[in-house]
């Protein structure tokens, strides 16, 4: 089947379906690292967004979901929690060496799976797709 573009909603759904296929493919390998896709992406954003509220905004996730995922990452020693000087109610998270190692392995797994998906495109199509997505703001 060769789908035709009919609406921006249809396009969005197609992008999401592609991501779901990718997540389904990498899920078992991420599970071996004690990660699920959401936790993996959260781990990848902790260094740029060390506060739970920042992570929730960056990932479009509710605060309680971010808290749950951070607690799981702490349990596996992938992140550490520290209080913010001057505001003991605020927590800052830091990726540990074990977290960096898991993140690197996860990025490799995801990269290989995505490369398989992109293998269906020619080099010119890949380049064009990248340019198109990079131009969206």
Secondary structure, 3 states (H helix, E strand, C coil): CCCCCCCHHHHHHHHHHHHHHHHHHHHHHHHHCCCCHHHHHHHHHCCCCCCHHHHHHHHCCCHHHHHHHHHHHHHCCCEEEEEECCEEEEEEEEECHHHHHHHHHHHHHHHHHHHHHHCCCCHHHHHHHHHHHHHCC
